[in-house]
Amino acid sequence: MSDLLVRLYDLPDVRTEEKIASHGITVRRAMAAEAHVVLPWIEKHFDSPWVSEATRAFTRSPVMIWIAARKNELLGFACADCSMRGFFGPTGVAKAARGQGIGEALLFATLRGMREAEYAYAIIGGVGPIAFYRKHLDAIDIPGSEESIYGAMLHDDNGHDFDDW
């Protein structure tokens, strides 16, 4: 699958955060002091490659990772500017919390954060759930990006890489 290009200057006006807030779920930019909670959660639910990228999101100023939580329970995350500047992702929602609009809320909160950081476009690299992005965004394929930047990525001893989650 090709990388996708998203125009940040004309994102749809999506109000999913308000919908999930009625169920006690908040989406917000994470604080650096929460890295010790968020990173092990990502490791538990999604494994090592995404921990590496999320770690990078915590080093940005401002932090470029958004989280979804209900009270003190982490439900999902989304990052930007991890593998490369201008890239959206990784992002994930706990299996038990899927289907509630959390992924959509995280997507748009993060893309709005990228726009506020003065990006005009975002790249979604190594796209996995293409139907999700096509449903929510007017994204276009970037010609010649089938391998993305992740094509030459090192793999761990188990053969896991970016696209496995």
Buried (B, 14 or more C-beta within 10 A) or exposed (E): BBBBBBBBEEBEEBEBBEBBEEEEBBBEEBEEEBBEEBBEBBEEBBBBBBBBBBBBBBEBEEBBBBBBBBEEEBBBBBBBBBBEEBBBBBBBBBEEBEEBBBBBBBBBBBBBBBBEBEBEEBBBBBBBEBEBBEEBBEBEBBEEBEEBBBEEBEEEEEEEBBEBB
